[in-house]
Amino acid sequence: MNKKLIKGNKRLTFLLIVVSLIFFVLIMRLFYVQVINSEEYQTLATMQRTRDIPIPAMRGSILDRNGNKLAFSIKTFTIWARPTEIDDLESTIESIDNVTKLNKEDIYSKIDDETTLFNIKRGLNKETADAIQNLQLKGVWITDDIQRVYPYDNFAAHVIGHTSLDNIGIAGIEQSFNDVMTGIPGKYLISTDASGRQLAFGTDKEYQPIDGYNVVLTIDQVIQHYLENALEDAYRDNEPKSVYGIVMNTKTGEILAMATKPDYNLNQPREANAEYYDVDLENMENIEKVNFWSQMWRNPVVSDLYEPGSIFKLVTASAGLEENVVTPYTMFNAKGYLVVDGIKINCWSHAHPHGEETLTEGLENSCNPVFMETEIMLGKETFYKYVDDFGFGEKTGIGLPAEASPLLIPLKTLNNVEAAIMSFGQGISVTPLQMIRMIGAIANNGLMMQPYIIKEITDDNGNIIDEFEPEAISQVISEKTSIEMRLMMESVVDNGSGSNAQIAGIRIGGKTGTSQKIIDGTYSDSLAYSSFAGIGPVEDPEVAVLIIIDESSFSSFGSVIAAPVAKDVLENTFRYLGVSPQLESSEENIEVPNFIGLQYSEVVRKANALNLNLSATSVEAIDDKFIIEDQYPKAGKMVQESALIIIKVKKVDENEID
């Protein structure tokens, strides 16, 4: 008996231990769930008994520099539905359709056994939303929503960009400053039972969204309007592949206008404007559509590379003047070509050589051999240094999406032929934005400024959250070289290929450009970029403009088709900025005397009396053994006080002096 009792006690003891262990494990599990990890399980429980409906934040606006809204958001309403709570889905959809027309096929395609919450329709106005609400449909809610509005459709399209239906920026400023403008969304929490039905006496909570900040651009709506109109006319008149332009404040680096044609409607970004595009989007494959949209939304001013052609001669001339290897009156004998390392490189006018000409006349005529010879005098290392100093080795960092890096041959592999070709703007690929940065530096007394397009970030109360100031990058050339370059550019407009950019009463400097496009590895005879860069007023430049016409159907010369567009933009911009034409009768203006043939001391006396400055192109000490052989500006030109006059001197024998 004792043995049986002992055996029974052992079984009971074992069972007791097992049960105790089970209870201990359960207690530890409860302790873990209710104490150690309580917050996580409370969150899960809350998620099971609640549903949240998003409340989007109001996206910040995009404004021009004067506070004009270029993009903003408005409050709309969205219909939400939960199929598990709807007794008769078809009847409910029909009732809503009677108030606001629905895409029923799309709605039914969204619903399956797993669907708990979906939106039926977005973008409702308040009247329609109230009408739906008054139907008191079970399982249907109306919530606030946000709709992006672009009041001017395609105005500054490639700068502003657009958003998706979910208010996410996917191009332009909308993309690059998406985080700044988005804000923090809120949500509406409702209590539900296990089947997802709203509880009549549940605890509902609403978390208000935090609105996004506003982005204020440096763009001026009026100047942008002038640029867009001029480009539209150029697109219509020349039937090109595309046209684009930029206007920049030379003193600050602010982008005042930037535009491209063709463009697109920001309110309907996935529709192709029939005026520009002959495509059938409906019959395209999805990948074809995506590629087409990407190209349509792309901003070529920032993202596309091109060979700048003759406008790049401004870099070569600036380097030559700064290094004192040439002066504006250095003579060249242009034979229509130049042989470099056994390779014959033609001028664009090789059939009619320019012959004897100065550096200034070479710029007027856009003569390739003049600038190849200047590069050779500089040496390719020194020349390359100025190419790099003018910013052609890096992006500008303007803050717009997909900025392209320039392409140039590394110095260590650059041969003499490639350097000679680069001197007149071939063999190097840059963006238009990088080009206008260089033009602005020449105009701004040699000081290169950082281009920027964002003026400030503000909240809805006008408080400045972040502000962007002008930023100097480097002094690329001296003030003296800058003045000489500006006068040479003025001569291009007054006497050379840029004559179509002349504006009565305002001194304009400029440079034309024509660069053949590379097709299948060789330069095309018929396809080219035609361009013009302009600055003004020459005595104290305020703005720079760059116009590029891609594959014109009528002419490839920038002097013929791009210069008039730049004139239109500059003339309207100066009128808007209050830059008045100099009237010949104005007491503030000075008529440049004729200095040619006079002795140097007489020229100095006359210049001082008129408060004009002189710059003589001679490396020798100048005295009365020199007479004036040429001058710029020419006699009779109206200039302001303190204007610089470049004089070319010639040493004569004492017997020739009266």
C-alpha positions as CSV (number, residue, x, y, z in Angstrom):
1,M,0.0,0.0,0.0
2,N,2.8,2.3,0.9
3,K,4.4,1.8,-2.4
4,K,1.1,2.6,-4.2
5,L,0.7,5.7,-2.1
6,I,4.2,6.9,-2.8
7,K,3.7,6.3,-6.5
8,G,0.4,8.2,-6.5
9,N,2.1,11.1,-4.6
10,K,4.8,11.3,-7.2
11,R,2.2,11.5,-10.0
12,L,0.4,14.3,-8.1
13,T,3.6,16.1,-7.5
14,F,4.6,15.9,-11.2
15,L,1.1,17.1,-12.3
16,L,1.4,19.9,-9.7
17,I,4.8,20.9,-11.1
18,V,3.5,20.8,-14.7
19,V,0.4,22.8,-13.9
20,S,2.5,25.3,-11.9
21,L,4.9,25.7,-14.8
22,I,2.0,26.3,-17.2
23,F,0.5,28.9,-14.9
24,F,3.9,30.5,-14.4
25,V,4.4,30.7,-18.2
26,L,0.9,32.2,-18.6
27,I,1.5,34.7,-15.8
28,M,4.9,35.7,-17.4
29,R,3.1,36.1,-20.8
30,L,0.4,38.3,-19.2
31,F,3.1,40.3,-17.5
32,Y,4.9,40.8,-20.8
33,V,1.7,41.8,-22.6
34,Q,0.2,44.0,-19.9
35,V,3.3,45.5,-18.4
36,I,6.5,45.3,-20.5
37,N,4.9,45.6,-24.0
38,S,1.6,47.3,-23.0
39,E,2.0,50.3,-25.3
40,E,2.4,48.1,-28.4
41,Y,-0.7,46.0,-27.7
42,Q,-2.7,49.1,-26.7
43,T,-1.8,50.5,-30.1
44,L,-2.8,47.3,-31.9
45,A,-6.1,47.2,-29.9
46,T,-6.8,50.8,-30.9
47,M,-6.1,50.0,-34.5
48,Q,-8.6,47.2,-34.4
49,R,-11.4,49.2,-32.9
50,T,-10.7,52.5,-34.8
51,R,-10.4,53.6,-38.4
52,D,-8.6,56.7,-39.6
53,I,-9.6,59.0,-42.5
54,P,-6.7,61.2,-43.7
55,I,-7.0,65.0,-43.6
56,P,-4.4,66.4,-46.0
57,A,-2.4,69.5,-45.1
58,M,-2.8,72.6,-47.2
59,R,0.1,72.7,-49.6
60,G,2.1,75.9,-49.6
61,S,1.8,78.4,-52.5
62,I,4.4,79.4,-55.1
63,L,4.6,83.1,-55.6
64,D,6.7,85.5,-57.8
65,R,9.0,88.0,-56.3
66,N,6.2,90.6,-55.9
67,G,3.7,88.2,-54.2
68,N,1.7,87.1,-57.2
69,K,0.4,83.6,-56.8
70,L,1.6,81.2,-59.5
71,A,0.5,78.0,-57.8
72,F,-1.8,77.5,-54.8
73,S,-4.1,75.0,-53.2
74,I,-7.8,75.2,-52.5
75,K,-10.0,73.3,-50.1
76,T,-12.2,70.6,-51.8
77,F,-14.0,67.6,-50.5
78,T,-13.7,63.8,-51.1
79,I,-16.3,61.1,-50.8
80,W,-15.1,58.0,-48.8
81,A,-16.9,54.7,-48.4
82,R,-16.5,51.5,-46.4
83,P,-18.2,48.6,-48.2
84,T,-18.6,46.6,-45.0
85,E,-21.0,49.2,-43.6
86,I,-23.1,49.7,-46.8
87,D,-26.2,47.5,-47.0
88,D,-26.8,48.1,-50.7
89,L,-23.7,49.2,-52.5
90,E,-25.3,49.5,-56.0
91,S,-28.1,51.7,-54.6
92,T,-25.6,53.9,-52.7
93,I,-23.4,54.4,-55.7
94,E,-26.5,55.3,-57.8
95,S,-27.6,57.9,-55.2
96,I,-24.2,59.5,-55.3
97,D,-24.2,59.4,-59.1
98,N,-27.4,61.4,-59.2
99,V,-25.7,64.3,-57.4
100,T,-22.3,64.1,-59.0
101,K,-21.5,62.0,-62.0
102,L,-19.2,59.0,-61.2
103,N,-17.0,56.6,-63.1
104,K,-18.9,53.5,-61.9
105,E,-16.6,51.0,-63.6
106,D,-13.6,52.5,-61.9
107,I,-15.4,52.4,-58.5
108,Y,-16.5,48.8,-58.7
109,S,-13.0,47.8,-59.8
110,K,-11.6,49.1,-56.5
111,I,-13.9,46.9,-54.4
112,D,-13.2,43.4,-53.3
113,D,-13.6,41.3,-50.1
114,E,-10.5,42.9,-48.6
115,T,-11.6,46.5,-49.2
116,T,-12.2,48.4,-46.0
117,L,-12.0,52.1,-47.1
118,F,-11.7,53.8,-50.4
119,N,-12.4,57.2,-52.0
120,I,-15.3,57.4,-54.5
121,K,-14.6,60.9,-55.9
122,R,-12.3,63.8,-55.2
123,G,-12.3,67.5,-55.9
124,L,-15.9,68.2,-54.9
125,N,-17.0,71.8,-54.2
126,K,-18.9,72.6,-50.9
127,E,-22.3,72.6,-52.5
128,T,-21.9,69.1,-53.9
129,A,-20.3,67.8,-50.7
130,D,-23.3,69.2,-48.6
131,A,-25.7,67.6,-51.0
132,I,-24.0,64.2,-50.6
133,Q,-23.9,64.7,-46.8
134,N,-27.7,65.4,-46.7
135,L,-28.4,62.0,-48.3
136,Q,-27.2,60.4,-45.0
137,L,-25.9,57.3,-46.7
138,K,-24.7,54.6,-44.4
139,G,-21.0,53.8,-44.7
140,V,-20.3,57.1,-46.6
141,W,-18.2,60.0,-45.3
142,I,-17.3,63.4,-46.7
143,T,-13.8,64.7,-45.7
144,D,-11.7,67.8,-46.6
145,D,-9.3,67.5,-49.5
146,I,-6.8,69.7,-51.3
147,Q,-6.6,70.5,-55.0
148,R,-3.6,72.2,-56.6
149,V,-4.5,75.2,-58.9
150,Y,-2.2,76.9,-61.5
151,P,-4.1,80.1,-62.4
152,Y,-2.1,80.7,-65.6
153,D,-2.1,77.2,-67.0
154,N,1.2,76.9,-68.9
155,F,2.8,80.1,-67.5
156,A,6.4,79.3,-66.3
157,A,5.5,75.7,-66.6
158,H,9.0,74.2,-66.5
159,V,10.0,76.4,-63.6
160,I,6.9,75.8,-61.4
161,G,6.3,72.1,-62.3
162,H,3.2,70.3,-61.1
163,T,2.0,67.7,-58.6
164,S,0.3,64.3,-58.7
165,L,-3.3,63.8,-57.6
166,D,-1.9,63.1,-54.1
167,N,-0.3,66.6,-54.1
168,I,3.3,65.2,-54.4
169,G,5.6,67.4,-56.5
170,I,6.9,65.6,-59.6
171,A,8.5,68.4,-61.6
172,G,10.1,71.8,-61.2
173,I,9.9,73.8,-58.0
174,E,7.0,71.5,-56.9
175,Q,9.4,68.6,-56.9
176,S,12.6,70.2,-55.5
177,F,10.7,72.0,-52.7
178,N,8.1,69.3,-52.1
179,D,9.1,68.7,-48.5
180,V,8.9,72.5,-47.7
181,M,5.4,72.9,-49.2
182,T,3.8,69.6,-48.2
183,G,3.2,70.2,-44.5
184,I,2.0,67.5,-42.1
185,P,-1.3,65.7,-42.8
186,G,-3.9,65.3,-40.1
187,K,-6.4,62.5,-39.6
188,Y,-10.0,61.8,-38.3
189,L,-10.2,58.7,-36.0
190,I,-13.6,56.9,-35.6
191,S,-14.5,54.1,-33.3
192,T,-15.7,50.8,-34.9
193,D,-16.8,47.4,-33.9
194,A,-15.2,44.1,-34.9
195,S,-16.8,44.3,-38.4
196,G,-15.5,47.8,-39.0
197,R,-18.9,49.5,-38.4
198,Q,-18.8,52.9,-36.8
199,L,-20.0,52.8,-33.2
200,A,-22.9,55.2,-32.4
201,F,-21.4,56.2,-29.1
202,G,-17.7,55.8,-29.9
203,T,-15.0,58.3,-29.1
204,D,-14.0,60.1,-32.3
205,K,-10.9,62.3,-32.5
206,E,-9.7,64.8,-35.1
207,Y,-6.0,65.7,-35.5
208,Q,-5.7,69.0,-37.5
209,P,-3.0,69.1,-40.3
210,I,-0.1,71.5,-40.3
211,D,0.0,73.5,-43.5
212,G,3.1,73.7,-45.7
213,Y,5.3,76.8,-46.2
214,N,5.2,79.1,-49.3
215,V,8.0,79.4,-51.8
216,V,8.7,82.9,-53.2
217,L,10.6,82.9,-56.5
218,T,13.0,85.5,-57.9
219,I,10.9,85.3,-61.0
220,D,9.1,88.5,-61.9
221,Q,5.7,87.8,-63.4
222,V,5.9,90.8,-65.8
223,I,9.3,89.9,-67.2
224,Q,8.3,86.3,-67.4
225,H,5.3,87.4,-69.4
226,Y,7.6,89.4,-71.8
227,L,9.9,86.4,-72.3
228,E,7.1,83.9,-72.8
229,N,5.4,86.1,-75.4
230,A,8.7,86.7,-77.3
231,L,9.4,82.9,-77.3
232,E,5.9,82.1,-78.5
233,D,6.4,84.5,-81.4
234,A,9.8,83.0,-82.2
235,Y,8.3,79.5,-82.1
236,R,5.5,80.4,-84.5
237,D,7.8,82.4,-86.9
238,N,10.7,80.0,-87.1
239,E,9.0,76.6,-86.8
240,P,11.9,75.2,-84.7
241,K,12.1,72.1,-82.6
242,S,12.1,74.3,-79.5
243,V,13.1,77.7,-78.2
244,Y,14.1,78.8,-74.7
245,G,15.4,81.8,-72.9
246,I,16.6,83.2,-69.6
247,V,16.7,86.7,-68.1
248,M,19.1,87.2,-65.1
249,N,19.9,90.1,-62.9
250,T,23.6,90.5,-63.5
251,K,24.3,92.2,-60.2
252,T,22.7,89.6,-57.9
253,G,22.4,86.4,-60.0
254,E,18.6,86.3,-59.5
255,I,16.7,84.6,-62.3
256,L,14.0,87.1,-63.4
257,A,12.5,84.8,-66.1
258,M,13.0,81.4,-67.5
259,A,10.8,79.8,-70.2
260,T,10.7,77.1,-72.9
261,K,8.4,76.5,-75.8
262,P,6.9,74.0,-76.3
263,D,5.5,73.8,-72.7
264,Y,2.5,72.2,-71.2
265,N,-0.7,73.0,-69.1
266,L,0.1,72.6,-65.4
267,N,-3.5,71.9,-64.7
268,Q,-3.6,69.0,-67.2
269,P,0.0,67.8,-67.2
270,R,-0.7,64.5,-68.9
271,E,-2.4,66.1,-72.0
272,A,-0.4,67.1,-75.0
273,N,-1.1,70.6,-76.3
274,A,-2.2,70.2,-79.9
275,E,-0.4,73.4,-80.9
276,Y,3.0,71.8,-80.1
277,Y,2.6,68.0,-80.2
278,D,1.1,65.7,-82.8
279,V,0.8,62.5,-80.8
280,D,-1.9,60.0,-80.0
281,L,-1.5,59.4,-76.3
282,E,-4.6,57.1,-76.0
283,N,-3.0,54.5,-78.3
284,M,0.5,54.6,-76.7
285,E,1.9,51.9,-74.5
286,N,2.4,52.9,-70.9
287,I,6.2,53.0,-71.3
288,E,5.8,55.3,-74.3
289,K,3.5,57.6,-72.4
290,V,6.0,57.8,-69.5
291,N,8.8,58.7,-71.9
292,F,6.7,61.3,-73.6
293,W,5.6,62.9,-70.4
294,S,9.2,63.0,-69.0
295,Q,10.4,64.7,-72.1
296,M,7.5,67.2,-72.1
297,W,8.1,68.1,-68.4
298,R,11.8,68.3,-68.8
299,N,13.4,71.8,-68.4
300,P,16.1,72.1,-71.2
301,V,17.4,75.4,-69.7
302,V,18.7,73.4,-66.8
303,S,18.7,69.7,-67.9
304,D,19.9,69.8,-71.6
305,L,23.4,70.2,-72.9
306,Y,24.3,71.9,-76.1
307,E,27.5,73.2,-77.8
308,P,27.3,77.0,-77.3
309,G,29.1,78.0,-80.5
310,S,30.3,81.6,-81.0
311,I,29.0,83.0,-77.8
312,F,31.7,81.0,-76.1
313,K,34.2,83.4,-77.8
314,L,33.5,85.8,-75.0
315,V,35.4,83.4,-72.7
316,T,38.4,83.3,-75.0
317,A,38.4,87.1,-75.6
318,S,38.1,87.7,-71.8
319,A,41.0,85.4,-71.0
320,G,43.2,87.0,-73.7
321,L,42.5,90.5,-72.4
322,E,43.0,89.5,-68.8
323,E,46.3,87.8,-69.5
324,N,47.5,90.8,-71.7
325,V,48.2,88.6,-74.7
326,V,45.8,90.7,-76.8
327,T,44.1,94.1,-76.7
328,P,40.8,95.1,-78.4
329,Y,42.9,96.5,-81.2
330,T,45.4,93.6,-81.7
331,M,45.6,92.9,-85.4
332,F,44.9,89.5,-87.0
333,N,45.2,88.3,-90.6
334,A,42.2,85.9,-91.0
335,K,42.7,83.7,-94.1
336,G,39.5,81.8,-93.6
337,Y,41.2,78.9,-91.8
338,L,44.0,78.0,-89.4
339,V,46.2,75.0,-89.4
340,V,46.8,73.5,-86.0
341,D,49.1,70.5,-85.7
342,G,48.6,69.8,-89.4
343,I,44.8,69.9,-89.2
344,K,43.0,72.6,-91.2
345,I,40.2,74.2,-89.2
346,N,37.9,76.5,-91.2
347,C,36.1,79.7,-90.3
348,W,32.4,79.7,-90.8
349,S,33.1,82.3,-93.5
350,H,36.1,80.4,-95.1
351,A,34.8,81.0,-98.6
352,H,35.1,84.8,-97.9
353,P,38.0,85.3,-95.5
354,H,37.7,88.3,-93.2
355,G,41.4,89.3,-93.8
356,E,43.0,92.0,-91.7
357,E,40.9,92.7,-88.6
358,T,41.3,93.6,-84.9
359,L,40.1,91.5,-82.0
360,T,37.0,93.7,-81.7
361,E,36.3,93.3,-85.4
362,G,36.9,89.5,-85.0
363,L,34.2,89.5,-82.4
364,E,31.9,91.6,-84.6
365,N,32.5,89.2,-87.5
366,S,32.5,86.1,-85.2
367,C,35.8,85.0,-86.9
368,N,37.0,81.6,-85.7
369,P,40.7,82.0,-86.6
370,V,41.0,85.1,-84.4
371,F,40.0,83.2,-81.4
372,M,42.0,80.1,-82.2
373,E,45.1,82.3,-82.5
374,T,44.2,84.0,-79.1
375,E,43.9,80.6,-77.5
376,I,47.3,79.6,-78.9
377,M,48.8,82.8,-77.5
378,L,47.3,81.9,-74.1
379,G,48.4,78.3,-74.1
380,K,45.9,75.6,-73.5
381,E,46.6,75.4,-69.7
382,T,45.9,79.1,-69.2
383,F,42.9,79.0,-71.5
384,Y,41.5,76.0,-69.7
385,K,41.9,77.8,-66.4
386,Y,39.5,80.5,-67.5
387,V,37.1,77.9,-68.9
388,D,37.1,76.4,-65.4
389,D,37.0,79.8,-63.6
390,F,33.9,80.8,-65.6
391,G,32.1,77.8,-64.1
392,F,32.1,75.3,-66.9
393,G,33.5,72.5,-64.8
394,E,30.5,72.2,-62.5
395,K,26.8,72.6,-62.1
396,T,25.4,75.9,-61.0
397,G,23.5,74.4,-58.1
398,I,20.4,76.5,-58.7
399,G,18.1,74.0,-56.9
400,L,15.9,72.9,-59.9
401,P,15.5,69.2,-60.6
402,A,17.8,67.2,-62.9
403,E,20.5,69.9,-63.5
404,A,23.0,68.5,-66.0
405,S,26.8,68.6,-65.5
406,P,28.8,70.2,-68.3
407,L,30.9,68.0,-70.5
408,L,34.4,69.1,-71.5
409,I,37.6,67.2,-72.4
410,P,39.9,66.9,-69.3
411,L,43.0,69.1,-69.5
412,K,45.4,66.2,-69.2
413,T,44.0,64.6,-72.5
414,L,43.2,67.9,-74.3
415,N,45.3,68.2,-77.5
416,N,46.0,71.4,-79.4
417,V,43.3,70.8,-82.0
418,E,40.7,70.2,-79.4
419,A,41.7,73.4,-77.5
420,A,41.6,75.4,-80.7
421,I,38.1,74.2,-81.5
422,M,36.9,74.8,-77.9
423,S,38.1,78.5,-78.3
424,F,35.1,79.2,-80.6
425,G,32.5,77.1,-78.6
426,Q,32.7,73.6,-80.1
427,G,33.9,70.4,-78.4
428,I,32.3,71.5,-75.1
429,S,28.7,70.9,-74.0
430,V,27.0,73.1,-71.4
431,T,23.5,74.1,-70.2
432,P,22.0,77.5,-71.1
433,L,22.0,78.3,-67.3
434,Q,25.7,77.8,-67.1
435,M,26.2,80.1,-70.1
436,I,24.2,83.0,-68.7
437,R,26.2,82.7,-65.5
438,M,29.3,83.4,-67.6
439,I,27.6,86.3,-69.4
440,G,26.5,87.8,-66.1
441,A,30.1,87.7,-64.8
442,I,31.4,89.6,-67.8
443,A,28.7,92.2,-67.4
444,N,29.1,92.4,-63.6
445,N,32.7,93.9,-63.6
446,G,34.1,90.4,-63.7
447,L,32.4,89.2,-60.5
448,M,30.6,85.9,-61.0
449,M,27.4,85.5,-59.0
450,Q,25.6,82.4,-57.9
451,P,22.4,82.0,-60.0
452,Y,19.4,81.5,-57.8
453,I,15.6,81.2,-58.3
454,I,14.3,81.1,-54.7
455,K,13.9,84.4,-52.9
456,E,12.5,83.2,-49.6
457,I,10.4,80.7,-47.8
458,T,7.4,82.1,-45.8
459,D,4.5,81.0,-43.8
460,D,0.8,82.0,-44.3
461,N,1.3,85.0,-42.0
462,G,4.1,86.4,-44.2
463,N,6.8,85.5,-41.7
464,I,10.1,84.7,-43.4
465,I,11.3,81.2,-42.5
466,D,14.3,81.2,-44.8
467,E,15.8,83.9,-47.0
468,F,18.3,83.6,-49.9
469,E,20.8,86.4,-50.5
470,P,23.0,87.2,-53.5
471,E,26.3,85.1,-53.3
472,A,29.5,86.0,-55.1
473,I,31.4,83.0,-56.4
474,S,34.7,84.6,-57.6
475,Q,36.3,87.5,-59.4
476,V,37.0,85.9,-62.8
477,I,38.3,88.9,-64.6
478,S,39.2,92.4,-63.6
479,E,36.9,95.4,-63.8
480,K,39.0,96.8,-66.6
481,T,38.7,93.6,-68.7
482,S,35.0,93.6,-68.0
483,I,34.6,97.2,-69.3
484,E,36.6,96.4,-72.4
485,M,34.5,93.2,-73.1
486,R,31.3,95.2,-72.6
487,L,32.5,97.8,-75.2
488,M,33.5,95.1,-77.6
489,M,30.1,93.4,-77.2
490,E,28.5,96.8,-77.8
491,S,30.5,97.1,-81.0
492,V,29.1,93.7,-82.0
493,V,25.6,95.2,-81.7
494,D,26.5,98.6,-83.3
495,N,28.7,97.4,-86.1
496,G,28.6,93.6,-86.3
497,S,26.5,90.5,-86.3
498,G,24.3,91.7,-83.4
499,S,22.7,94.7,-85.1
500,N,19.2,93.2,-84.9
501,A,19.4,93.7,-81.1
502,Q,19.9,97.5,-81.2
503,I,17.5,99.5,-79.0
504,A,17.3,103.3,-79.7
505,G,18.7,105.3,-76.8
506,I,20.0,102.3,-74.8
507,R,23.5,100.9,-75.2
508,I,23.2,97.1,-75.7
509,G,26.1,94.6,-75.8
510,G,25.8,91.2,-77.3
511,K,27.2,88.2,-79.1
512,T,25.6,85.9,-81.6
513,G,26.1,82.2,-81.8
514,T,25.4,79.4,-84.3
515,S,26.5,75.9,-83.5
516,Q,25.9,72.8,-85.6
517,K,24.4,69.9,-83.8
518,I,26.1,66.6,-83.7
519,I,24.1,63.9,-85.5
520,D,25.5,60.3,-85.5
521,G,28.9,61.5,-84.4
522,T,29.4,64.2,-87.0
523,Y,28.4,67.9,-87.3
524,S,25.2,68.4,-89.2
525,D,25.1,70.8,-92.2
526,S,21.5,71.8,-91.6
527,L,20.6,71.4,-87.9
528,A,21.9,74.0,-85.5
529,Y,21.4,75.9,-82.3
530,S,20.9,79.6,-83.1
531,S,21.5,81.9,-80.1
532,F,22.1,85.4,-78.9
533,A,23.4,86.7,-75.6
534,G,22.6,90.3,-74.7
535,I,23.5,92.7,-71.8
536,G,22.5,96.2,-71.0
537,P,22.8,99.1,-70.5
538,V,26.5,98.6,-71.3
539,E,27.7,101.4,-69.0
540,D,26.1,99.7,-66.0
541,P,24.5,96.4,-67.0
542,E,21.4,95.4,-65.0
543,V,20.2,92.4,-66.9
544,A,21.5,89.6,-69.2
545,V,19.4,87.6,-71.6
546,L,20.1,84.4,-73.5
547,I,17.9,83.2,-76.3
548,I,18.4,79.8,-78.0
549,I,16.4,78.5,-81.0
550,D,16.8,74.8,-81.7
551,E,16.6,73.7,-85.3
552,S,14.9,76.6,-87.0
553,S,13.2,75.8,-90.3
554,F,14.2,79.2,-91.8
555,S,17.7,80.2,-90.8
556,S,20.5,78.9,-88.6
557,F,22.1,82.3,-87.9
558,G,21.6,83.7,-84.4
559,S,22.1,87.2,-85.8
560,V,19.0,86.7,-87.9
561,I,16.5,84.9,-85.7
562,A,17.7,85.0,-82.1
563,A,18.9,88.6,-81.8
564,P,15.4,90.2,-82.6
565,V,13.9,88.0,-79.8
566,A,16.4,89.2,-77.3
567,K,15.8,92.8,-78.4
568,D,12.1,92.4,-77.8
569,V,12.7,91.0,-74.3
570,L,15.3,93.6,-73.3
571,E,13.3,96.5,-74.6
572,N,10.2,95.5,-72.7
573,T,12.2,94.7,-69.6
574,F,14.0,98.0,-69.5
575,R,10.7,99.9,-69.9
576,Y,9.3,97.9,-67.0
577,L,12.4,98.5,-64.8
578,G,12.4,102.2,-65.6
579,V,15.6,102.3,-67.7
580,S,14.8,105.2,-70.0
581,P,16.4,105.6,-73.5
582,Q,19.1,108.3,-73.6
583,L,17.8,111.2,-75.5
584,E,20.3,113.1,-77.6
585,S,19.1,116.4,-76.2
586,S,19.5,115.2,-72.6
587,E,22.0,117.3,-70.5
588,E,23.1,114.2,-68.7
589,N,24.4,112.6,-71.9
590,I,27.8,113.3,-73.6
591,E,28.5,113.1,-77.3
592,V,31.8,111.3,-77.8
593,P,34.3,113.6,-79.6
594,N,36.4,112.5,-82.6
595,F,39.9,111.8,-81.1
596,I,41.4,110.2,-84.3
597,G,44.5,112.0,-85.4
598,L,45.0,114.0,-82.2
599,Q,48.0,113.9,-79.9
600,Y,47.7,112.0,-76.7
601,S,47.9,115.1,-74.4
602,E,45.1,116.8,-76.4
603,V,42.9,113.7,-76.1
604,V,43.5,113.6,-72.3
605,R,42.6,117.3,-72.0
606,K,39.3,116.9,-73.9
607,A,38.4,113.6,-72.1
608,N,39.0,115.3,-68.7
609,A,36.9,118.3,-69.7
610,L,34.0,116.0,-70.6
611,N,34.5,113.7,-67.6
612,L,35.3,110.7,-69.8
613,N,37.8,107.9,-68.9
614,L,40.4,106.6,-71.3
615,S,41.9,103.2,-71.8
616,A,44.8,103.0,-74.3
617,T,45.8,99.8,-76.0
618,S,49.6,100.1,-75.7
619,V,52.2,98.4,-73.5
620,E,54.5,101.4,-73.8
621,A,54.5,104.7,-71.8
622,I,52.3,107.0,-73.8
623,D,53.2,110.6,-74.5
624,D,52.8,113.1,-77.3
625,K,54.9,110.9,-79.6
626,F,51.6,109.0,-80.0
627,I,48.5,110.0,-81.9
628,I,45.1,108.3,-81.9
629,E,44.5,105.9,-84.7
630,D,41.1,104.5,-83.7
631,Q,38.6,104.7,-80.9
632,Y,35.5,103.1,-79.4
633,P,32.8,104.2,-78.9
634,K,32.9,106.0,-82.2
635,A,32.6,109.8,-82.5
636,G,29.0,111.0,-82.1
637,K,27.9,108.1,-79.8
638,M,25.9,109.4,-76.8
639,V,27.3,108.1,-73.5
640,Q,26.9,109.0,-69.8
641,E,29.5,110.7,-67.6
642,S,32.5,108.6,-66.6
643,A,32.1,106.3,-69.6
644,L,35.2,104.5,-70.8
645,I,36.6,105.3,-74.2
646,I,39.1,102.7,-75.6
647,I,41.7,104.4,-77.8
648,K,44.1,102.8,-80.2
649,V,47.4,104.7,-80.3
650,K,50.1,104.8,-83.0
651,K,53.7,106.0,-82.4
652,V,54.9,108.5,-85.0
653,D,58.2,110.2,-85.7
654,E,58.9,113.6,-84.2
655,N,59.1,115.0,-87.7
656,E,55.4,114.0,-88.3
657,I,54.2,115.9,-85.2
658,D,53.0,119.4,-85.9
